[in-house]
Amino acid sequence: MRVASQVYGIRWQDRVYQGLTIAFDFSFEEIWVPWICGATLVPKPPGGSLLGAELHEFLTSRQVTAMCCVPTLLATLEEDLPRLRFLLVSGEACPQDLITRWHRPGRRFLNVYGPTEATVTATGPRCTRTKR
């Protein structure tokens, strides 16, 4: 958790969206990394999934600065989130067009992966607007 907090750059001032089900292995990092740093968790409200405009409104009104999600969820957001300074996608491949759309100066954007049988996060390249 300490290594992840350093790599992710989560700070005590951050407000981290906690939207993953606790049945998903990555929820462990989504919850404990912010807590180790003293950041605030902003859990999604009970009920169904938040998507698109509804998710955007929730994240904006709660002043969320960090978010972990699957690329499919990120793709439902049509407008940028200017307060978002950290974005981590995982669980599936992240298409380059999504990276291009969400990458901003001052925003750390990681695409992590780890086989559940071995670890939660094994790799985590930093995403950029252009292909490497």
Secondary structure, 3 states (H helix, E strand, C coil): CHHHHHHHCCCCCCEEEECCCCCCCCHHHHHHHHHHHCCEEEECCCCCCCCHHHHHHHHHHCCCCEEEECHHHHCCCCCCCCCCCEEEECCCCCCHHHHHHHCCCCCEEEECECCCCCCCCCECCECCCCCC
